[in-house]
Amino acid sequence: MALSQILCLILLPVPGATAGWVLDHSVFPAILGAAFAGGIDMLLSIVKYVIH
């Protein structure tokens, strides 16, 4: 279970960065999108860990 959470933490920021890049074609929105997606994923993985 921990391996799947680590893999999701690594992979989920990629679509967030892609969305940020598509919206503005700049590096800063891509970084913000990746940070936002990674932050949401981090919170979800903590909740999943607490529940299980």
Backbone torsions as a table, in degrees:
resi	resn	phi	psi	omega
1	MET	NA	-38.4	-179.3
2	ALA	-66.3	-35.3	179.2
3	LEU	-64.8	-39.3	178.8
4	SER	-66.7	-36.6	178.1
5	GLN	-67.5	-40.4	178.6
6	ILE	-65.6	-41.8	179.0
7	LEU	-62.6	-41.3	177.8
8	CYS	-66.2	-38.1	178.1
9	LEU	-64.5	-29.8	179.4
10	ILE	-81.6	-39.1	-171.9
11	LEU	-88.5	-29.9	-174.6
12	LEU	-66.5	-33.7	176.8
13	PRO	-63.3	-19.5	-179.7
14	VAL	-63.0	-49.6	176.3
15	PRO	-64.7	-31.7	176.8
16	GLY	-64.5	-41.9	177.4
17	ALA	-67.5	-37.8	178.6
18	THR	-63.6	-43.0	178.9
19	ALA	-63.8	-42.3	177.8
20	GLY	-63.3	-38.1	179.2
21	TRP	-68.6	-41.4	-178.7
22	VAL	-65.4	-36.6	-177.6
23	LEU	-67.5	-38.7	-172.1
24	ASP	-131.5	-7.2	-178.0
25	HIS	52.6	44.9	178.8
26	SER	-140.5	158.8	-176.6
27	VAL	-73.4	-39.3	-175.7
28	PHE	-61.0	-47.9	176.2
29	PRO	-63.5	-30.6	176.9
30	ALA	-66.7	-40.9	177.8
31	ILE	-66.5	-42.1	178.2
32	LEU	-63.7	-40.8	177.7
33	GLY	-63.2	-41.6	178.0
34	ALA	-66.1	-40.9	179.2
35	ALA	-66.4	-39.8	179.3
36	PHE	-65.1	-48.0	-180.0
37	ALA	-65.0	-39.9	177.6
38	GLY	-66.4	-37.1	177.9
39	GLY	-66.4	-43.0	176.9
40	ILE	-62.6	-42.9	179.7
41	ASP	-64.7	-37.8	178.5
42	MET	-63.2	-44.5	178.0
43	LEU	-63.1	-41.9	178.8
44	LEU	-65.3	-37.7	179.1
45	SER	-69.7	-34.1	176.1
46	ILE	-66.5	-44.2	177.8
47	VAL	-61.4	-43.3	179.3
48	LYS	-61.9	-41.3	179.1
49	TYR	-65.2	-41.0	-179.8
50	VAL	-67.4	-39.8	-178.1
51	ILE	-68.8	-42.4	-177.1
52	HIS	-89.6	NA	NA
